[in-house]
Amino acid sequence: MTFRKTDHRRNAIDYEVAGLAWLAAAEPAGAAIVKVLDHGKGWLTEPELSTVRPTREAAEEFGRRLAHTHAAGASHLGAAPDGFAPDGGYIGRAPLPLPSEPISSWGEFYAQYRIEPYMDSLDADARAIMSRLVDRLASGDLDHDQPALVTDAAARTHGDMWTGNLMWTADGVVLIDLAAQGGHAEEDLAALSVFGAPFTERIREAYNEESPLADGWQDRIGLHQLHMLIVHCWLFGGGYVDQTLAIARRWV
């Protein structure tokens, strides 16, 4: 059985195909990535995955393997997957900037490319709060190291790791529907709990055992969730705005 996915936005399928191949290059040590069986303009086909009940053991294996996917690295924060030349991708239904040139610090990158592009969806009061956070991020005050196994300038990240993009199969977790990019590894780990992935804590613990995270990573989970949350503000508004601002206020 196969699954056919269609997306007629400019370069969307090319971005997904390149991203899946880029992450799959970290296998077998890295996390399992859904295979692309065929693709053309505006479409791709993948195997239809059969899911099973999530288990602690599968979560632990996934956490360890994700550490090795991240360790495969990227040239810089925001780097596009190998083989994808345009300077923009997608996260879900939202555009995703993919700068071609390195940015001096994680905070500057996160502020300029992962927060600011989506702030026009907010009202003036909310933008004022987010602007204060952007200033603090850009100053470098909140910068922190990548996990121990990541030796490149950026981790090789999935980029949209909410629970719906983890398929729990008989052979373990398989990742689908990515927004692949050079990023900070902690963002993938933080995204797991935005919508409550099963065994999130055990995934993180196993990851940390395999590739120790920088001190204070637990306190930064909310900070690293802000990109996904502000994208949801941009797409849907509503309660995502309150959730985003509650986290932002902790850091300004």
N, C-alpha and C positions, 0 to 999 in steps of 0.2 A: 504494500500500500504506500502511496506517495501523497504528499501535500503540495499543492500549488499555491504560491503566494504571489499576489500582484501588487505593484506599486508603481504608478506612472509619474511620480514626482521626478524632477530632473536628477539624474545620477543616483537615485535611491537604491535601485537594485545593484548597480555597480559598486556602491559603497558597502552594501551588505555582503555581497559575494567576496569582495576584497577583505573585509573585516573577518569573515568566517575563516577564510584561508589563512590569514595572518595569525589569528588565535590558534587555529589547528596546527600551525607549524610548531607550537610548543608541546604537542603530544609526542610520545605517550606519557611523558612525565607530567605534562600540564593537564588541565581540565578537558574533559571530552566536549567536543564541539559538533553540532549537527552538521551533516555532510550536505553539500550542494550536489544534486544529481545532474541538473541541467539548468540553464538559464538563458534568457534572451532579453530583448528590450521590454522592460516593465514587468518581468516575471522571473520566478525561479521555482524549481521543484526540489523538495527535500523528502527524506523518508518520513512516514507518519510514525511517530514515536508512541509506543504503548507505555503507560505509566503504572507505577506500583506505589504502595504506601511508603512514604519516606521513613528512613531508619537512622538511628544515631550513627551506625557504622558507615552508611553511605555519606552522611554529613561529614564525618571525620575524614574520609577519603577525599571528598570534594575539597574540603578546606586545605588539605595538604597539596592537592594537585593545583588548586587555584594559585597557591604561592609560587609554583613553578611557571604557570602561565604569566603571572606578573613579572617574574624574574627574566623572562625572555626579552623584556625591555622594549624601549622605543627611543628614537633619537632626541625627542624633546616633548615637553608638555603640550598637548594638543596635536601631536603629530598624527597625520592620517595613516591608515594601514598601508603597507607596501602594495604597490600596484594601483593605488587610487590617487590620481593627480589633482582633482579639483580641491578647492580650499574650504569646502563646507560639506557636512554630512547631516545626519538626522538623529534625534533621540525621540523615539516614538513618532508623533505627528509634528514635532517642533524642529526647526532648523538648529544645527549644531555647528558653531564656528570651529574650524580646524586650521589654526594659523600655521603658515609654512616656515616661519622663523622662530627660533627659540625665544622664550621670555625669561627675564633674569631671575625670577623667583616664583615659587608655587603660588604665593599669595597674590602677586601681581597677575599671574595667569588666571587664577580662580576668579578674581575680581573682574578683570577685563573681558574674559571670554565665557565664564560660566555663571556669573551673576548679572552683570550690567545689561547684556543683550535682552534680558527678559523683564527688566524693571519697568518698562513702559506699560505693562499690564496693571501696575499698582497705582493706588491713589497717591496724592501728594504726601500725606502723613507717612504712609508705608514706604514711599520712595526715600523720604528723609532718613528713616531708620536704616534702610538698606544702604544708602549712600554713606552713612557713618561706618557701617561694616566694610564697605568697599574700600574706604580710605584706610582703615586699619589693616585690611588684607594687603593692600598695595604697598603699605609701609614695610612689609616683611615681618611684622611683629608676630604673626601667627604661623610662620614657616616652620616646618618640621621634616625630619628625614623620612625617606622611604623605608620599607621593611628591609631586613638584613640581606636577603637574597637579591634584591634589586640593586644592581650596580650601574645601570645606565642612568641617563638623565631623567627618565620617566619609566613607569611601569607599563606593561602591555595590558591594557584594561578592557573589560567587556563594555563598560560605560553605561549600562542600563540594567543593572542586576537586581531588579525587583523580583519578587517571588514567582511571578508568572513566566519569567524567562529561565527558570530552573525546571527542567523536566526530570523527574525522578523515575528512572527506568530500572529494569532488572539488572542492568550492567552498571548502574550508578547514575549520578547526575550528568545530564547533557545540557549544555547551554545553547539557547536560541536567541533570535531577535536582539542583536547587539547594537551598540553605538561605539564601535571599537575605536580606540584612540590611545595616544600616549597620555597617561594620567597619573594621579596619585593612587596607589594601591588601596589606601584607606577608603576611597570613595566607593569602590565596589563592595567592600565589607560593610560600610555604613548603609548602602542601599538595601541590603538584605532585610533590614528591619523596618523600612519605610512602610511596607505592607505585610510584614510578619512572615518571612520565610520559615519553614519548619527547621527546627534545630539550629537556629541562627547562632546561638551562643557556642554550640559545639563546633560549628564551622569555623567561627573566629578563633576559638581556643586551639583547634588543630592547626589552623593557619599559623597562629602565633608560635606554636611549638616547632613548626617547620621553618618558618622565616620570621624571627622575632620582630615585633612592631616597635616603633619608637615609643619611648615613655610618654604616658598620658593619652594613648590612643583611645581609651574608653571615653575620656572626656571630649574627644574631638568627633565622636560619631555624629552628633547633631550638626556640627559645622560641615562635615562632608556630605550630609544629607541635603544641604541647602540647594545644591544645584538641581537635584531631582525635584525638590519641592517647588522651587521657583519656576521650573518648567511647567509643573502642574498648575501653578498660579496663572501662568501665561496662557495655558490651554483651557483651563476650567474655572479659575477663580475660586469663589466660595470659601469653604473652610480651610483650603490649602494656604490661603493668605494668613490667617490667624496662626496656623502651625509654623509657617515660615518666619513670621515676625517674632513669635515666642522664642525660637532658637536664636535668631539674629540678635535679640536684645541681650542675650547672655554674653555676647562677644563684642559689644560696643560700650 
